[in-house]
């Protein structure tokens, strides 16, 4: 099931996507130590990428802060960074902070609300003859901070999603490339043995440091020119349709 939900509203649909983080931040007992603006940026990144992948126009961001009321502005700062990268300065930011109970570890939730016409989700088939690639590298935890140049930029994700000849984009999350690839495919089920790509197809991609793109062959050079070394072509053996 694709992440996110769509709710009918008159002649449009609301698209709601989200991401959560726990044990990441500036508290003594956090497992991964990063500034709070970095924490919120990457949580926002996941939620906004999922919203765009649904074909929606993002409208608003809701921030659930369990890091302490004094950290609100820092957390908003990370979201503002993401907004600037996408040129979405009109996105509103609202939310709430837990200020009654101090927690030993940092926790954060980010929700993005968008809208779109219709409730169709892009699905592709291996029989279409289209190609697949992963842009970016699956990273999680401290790897995200240690390998920033391997992360697919937000504006690159946005640009790819808007190109003629691109059939679908889908962020890779904690379940890995193989899982998300099967989310895209309407008829075939792909196993790891049927895939050739220079990445671990099972590895968590954490805060969507990579994403899958399906595309017509004639736009591959255009994608290569823009993505450079971040583009990893996925070769898939054609197999049996789903039962």
C-alpha positions in Angstrom: 0.0 0.0 0.0 1.4 3.4 -1.0 2.2 5.7 1.9 -0.3 8.5 2.4 -4.1 8.8 2.0 -6.5 10.6 -0.3 -9.8 12.1 1.0 -12.5 13.3 -1.5 -13.4 17.0 -1.1 -15.9 18.3 -3.6 -14.2 17.9 -7.0 -10.7 17.5 -5.6 -8.9 15.1 -3.2 -6.9 16.0 -0.2 -3.6 14.2 0.0 -2.1 13.6 3.4 1.4 12.2 3.9 3.6 12.1 7.0 6.9 11.1 8.6 8.1 10.4 12.1 11.5 10.5 13.8 12.4 9.2 17.3 15.7 9.1 19.1 17.3 11.6 16.7 18.2 15.1 17.9 20.1 16.9 20.6 19.0 15.1 23.8 21.5 13.1 25.9 19.8 9.8 25.2 19.3 10.2 21.5 20.8 7.5 19.4 21.8 9.8 16.5 22.9 13.4 17.4 22.0 16.1 15.0 20.8 19.7 15.3 17.0 20.1 15.4 16.8 22.0 12.1 18.5 19.0 10.4 16.0 16.6 12.1 13.0 18.6 10.9 14.4 19.1 7.4 14.7 15.4 6.7 11.3 14.6 8.2 9.8 17.3 6.0 11.7 15.9 3.1 10.0 12.4 3.4 6.5 13.8 3.8 6.8 16.3 0.9 8.3 13.8 -1.5 5.5 11.4 -0.8 3.0 14.2 -1.4 4.6 15.1 -4.7 4.8 11.4 -5.7 1.0 11.2 -5.3 0.8 14.0 -7.9 -0.4 16.5 -5.4 0.2 20.2 -4.9 1.4 20.6 -1.3 -0.6 23.3 0.7 0.4 23.1 4.3 2.8 21.5 6.8 1.8 20.3 10.3 4.6 19.9 12.9 4.3 17.7 16.0 7.1 18.6 18.3 8.2 16.4 21.2 11.7 17.9 21.5 10.7 20.8 23.8 8.9 24.0 23.3 12.1 26.0 23.2 13.1 24.1 20.1 10.1 25.1 17.9 11.9 27.9 15.9 14.8 25.6 15.1 12.4 22.9 13.9 10.5 25.4 11.8 13.9 26.5 10.4 14.5 23.1 8.9 11.1 23.1 7.2 11.8 26.6 5.8 15.0 25.2 4.3 13.1 22.5 2.5 10.5 25.1 1.3 13.2 27.2 -0.2 14.8 24.3 -2.0 11.5 23.5 -3.6 10.5 27.2 -4.2 7.3 26.6 -2.2 7.4 29.7 0.0 3.6 29.8 0.1 3.4 26.6 2.2 2.0 27.4 5.7 3.5 25.8 8.8 1.4 25.0 11.9 1.5 22.5 14.7 2.0 22.0 18.4 4.6 21.3 21.0 4.5 18.9 24.0 5.5 21.2 26.9 3.9 19.5 29.9 6.1 16.3 29.9 9.8 16.4 29.3 11.0 13.4 27.3 14.4 11.7 27.6 14.7 11.4 23.8 13.7 13.6 20.9 10.6 12.8 18.8 9.0 14.6 15.9 6.2 14.1 13.4 5.6 16.0 10.2 2.4 15.9 8.1 2.1 17.5 4.6 -1.4 18.2 3.2 -1.8 18.7 -0.5 -4.5 18.5 -3.1 -5.0 17.0 -6.5 -7.6 16.3 -9.2 -8.7 12.7 -9.2 -7.5 9.8 -7.0 -5.4 7.9 -9.5 -1.9 6.8 -8.5 0.8 6.2 -11.1 1.4 2.5 -11.7 3.6 1.0 -14.3 4.2 -2.4 -15.8 7.3 -4.2 -17.0 5.4 -4.9 -20.2 5.3 -1.2 -21.0 8.9 -1.4 -22.0 9.9 1.5 -19.7 13.1 1.8 -17.8 13.8 2.2 -14.0 16.5 3.9 -12.1 17.3 4.8 -8.5 18.5 8.4 -7.9 20.6 8.8 -4.7 21.9 6.2 -2.3 20.1 4.5 0.5 21.4 5.9 3.8 20.2 5.8 7.4 21.3 7.1 10.7 24.8 8.6 10.9 25.3 7.8 7.2 22.9 10.6 6.3 25.3 13.1 7.9 28.5 11.4 6.7 27.6 11.1 3.0 25.7 14.3 2.1 26.8 14.2 -1.6 25.1 10.8 -2.0 21.7 12.2 -1.1 19.2 13.0 -3.9 18.5 16.8 -3.6 14.9 17.8 -3.0 14.9 20.1 -6.1 16.2 17.2 -8.2 13.3 15.0 -7.1 10.9 17.8 -7.9 12.5 18.4 -11.4 12.4 14.7 -12.3 8.7 14.4 -11.2 7.8 17.2 -13.7 9.6 15.8 -16.8 7.8 14.6 -19.9 8.5 10.9 -20.3 8.8 10.3 -16.6 6.0 7.8 -15.7 6.3 7.8 -11.9 8.6 8.7 -9.0 8.6 7.1 -5.6 10.7 7.9 -2.5 12.5 5.0 -1.0 12.0 4.7 2.7 12.9 2.3 5.5 11.7 -0.8 3.6 14.2 -0.4 0.8 14.3 -0.3 -3.0 12.8 -3.7 -3.7 9.7 -3.0 -1.6 9.1 0.4 -3.2 9.7 -1.0 -6.7 7.0 -3.6 -6.1 4.7 -0.8 -4.9 5.0 0.8 -8.4 4.5 -2.4 -10.4 0.8 -3.1 -11.2 1.1 -6.7 -12.5 4.5 -8.2 -11.9 6.2 -9.1 -8.6 10.0 -8.5 -8.7 12.4 -10.4 -6.5 15.9 -9.5 -5.6 17.3 -12.2 -7.9 15.6 -10.4 -10.9 17.3 -7.0 -10.3 20.7 -5.7 -11.2 21.7 -2.4 -9.7 24.8 -1.2 -7.9 22.9 -0.7 -4.6 21.6 -2.8 -1.8 17.9 -3.3 -2.7 17.0 -4.3 0.9 18.8 -1.4 2.8 16.8 1.3 4.5 16.9 4.6 2.7 16.2 6.4 5.9 14.7 9.9 5.3 14.2 9.1 1.6 17.8 9.8 0.6 17.0 8.0 -2.7 14.0 7.6 -4.9 12.9 5.4 -7.8 12.0 6.8 -11.2 10.3 5.0 -14.1 10.7 6.6 -17.4 10.6 6.2 -21.2 14.0 5.2 -22.6 14.4 8.4 -24.7 14.6 10.6 -21.6 17.4 8.6 -19.9 20.2 10.9 -21.2 18.3 13.9 -20.0 18.1 12.3 -16.5 21.8 11.4 -16.6 22.8 14.9 -17.4 20.8 16.3 -14.5 21.4 13.6 -11.9 25.0 12.8 -12.8 26.6 10.1 -10.6 23.5 9.9 -8.4 21.6 8.0 -11.1 21.8 4.2 -10.9 20.0 2.3 -13.7 18.0 -0.7 -12.5 17.9 -3.7 -14.9 14.9 -6.0 -14.3 14.4 -9.5 -15.6 10.9 -9.8 -17.1 9.0 -12.4 -15.1 5.6 -13.8 -14.3 2.6 -11.6 -13.7 1.1 -11.4 -10.2 -1.4 -14.1 -9.5 
